[in-house]
C-alpha cells in the first residue's frame, strides 16, 4: 500500500500500487487528488506549494469516477474521528433535550385539556372563568419550556457542526 496525505486536509490515505497516477476524490474533504509514486520514507504533510492540480495539464491523467476501481482507503492508524464519534455524550444530551421537549409539550396539551374539561363541568361561573387564566398560564409557560429545551438541543448540534467544519479545513 502507498501512504500519502491529501494536500487540502492532510488526511492520511492508503492506495493500492495499481492506482498510482490516477485521479480521485479525497474521502475526507472530497477534493481532487492524484495518487503519487511511492516514497521510501514515511508520509509527511505536503508543502503548501505542492498541489497536484497545479501540474502541467499535459501530465495529468483523465479523471476517473469514484467507482472505477481506484482503491483509495482511509488509514486506520491516524484516522480522524468525526465530531459525532468524538462527543457521543453531546449527541445523547441533544436527543434527551428533544425528547424532553416532546414530553413537556405533550404534558402541556394534556393539562390544558383537563383544565378545559374541569371548567365545563364546573358548578358556578366563578370557577368557569378562572380556568382562562390557568389555561393561558399553562400554555405560555409550557411553550417557553419547550422552546428553551429545543433551543438547547439545537445549540449542541450547532457546536458539533462548527467543530466538524473547523476540523475539515
N, C-alpha and C positions, 0 to 999 in steps of 0.2 A: 504494500500500500504506500501511496505517496501522501505525505502530510504537508499541508501549506495553509496559510492564513488568507482569509478574504481581505482584499485591500481596503474595503469600506468599513467593515465592522470588526475585523480581526478575529472572526470565528475560525477555530481550528477545523479544517476539513480534511477528510481522508478520501482519496480517489484511487481507483484501480489503475495500474500502469497502462492499460489499454486505452484509457481516456485522456492521455497526455495530448495537449494541444486543442482539445475540444472545448467548446464554449457552452456554459450552462448558467443557471442561477444559483446564488448562494442560498443555502437552506435557511439562514438566519435573516438576512436583510433583503433577499431577492434581487441583489444587483448582479449584473452580468460578470462572470469570471471565466478565465481561461485556465485550464489545468496546466500548471508549469511542468518543466522537466524535473525529475527527482533531484534532491540535494543530498550531499554527503553528510551534512551536519543537521542538527535538529532544527525544526522550523522556527523562524523568528518573525516578529511582526514586520511587514514591509515598510520601506521608507515612504514618506508622503508622495514623492515623485514617481514611485513605481505604480503604474496603473496599466493593466492590460488593454484598456480602451484607448490609451494614448499611443499605442504602437502604430507602425506604418500600416496603412489599410491593406497593402498587398500581402502582408504576412498573416493577416487574420484569416482563420478558417470560417466557413459558413456556420452560422449559429444553429445549434441542434436544439430540438424541442426537449422538454424535460423528460418525456417518456421514451426517449430514443436510445436508451441503453447506456447513457453516461452514468457511471456508478459513482456518484458523489455521496458520501455518507458522513454523518456527523460523528465527530470524535467523542468517545465515551470518557476519555481521560480528563479533559478540561472543558467539558461541555457546560455552557452557561445554562442556568436554570431560569425559567420564566418567573414572573412575579407571583403567579399562582402557586408554583412549586416552592418558592422561597417563603411565602407568607400564607400557609394554609389556614392559620388561625384567623387571619383577617377575612378570608373568604367565608369561613364558617360564621364569624361575627356579623358580616354583612347579611348573610342569609338569615341569621337569627333575628336581626332587626327587621327584615322584610316580613318574616312570619309573625313577629310581634305586632307589626303594624296591621297585618291582615286580621289577627285575632282581636286587636283593640277595636278596629273598625266593626268587626262582627259583634262584639260586646256592646258597642255604642248603638248599633242598629237594634239589637235585642232590647236594650234599656229603653230606647225611645218607643218601641212598640209596646212594652209593658206600661210605660207612663201614659201613653195614649189610651190603652185599654182600661187602665185604672180610672182615668178621667171620664171615660164613657159610662162606667158603672158607678161613678160617684153619686152619693145621695143628695148633695146640695151644690149650689152654684159656686160657692167659695172654693171648694175643693176642685171643682171642674175647671176654674180659671187659673188656679195655682199651678196646674200642670204645664201651662205655656212657658213660664219661667224655668221650670225644671227641664223641659224638653230643649229649650234654647241653650241652657247651661250645659246639658249633656252633649248636645250637638257640637257646640263650639269648642268645648274642652276636648272632646273626642277627636274632632277634626284636627285640632292643634297637635294632640298627641300622635296621631297617625302621621301628620306632616313632618314632625320632628324625627320620628323613627325612620321614615323613608328617606329623609334628608341625610341622616347619619349613615344609612346603608349606601346611598349614592356617593357620599364623601369618601367612604372607604374604597369603593370601586374606582373613584377618580384618582385617589392616591396610588392604587395599583396600576392604573393606566399610565399615569405620569412616570412612575418608577420603571415600568416596562419600556416606555418610549425613550427615556433618558439612557437606559442601558443599551438600546439598539443603535445608538449613534456611534 
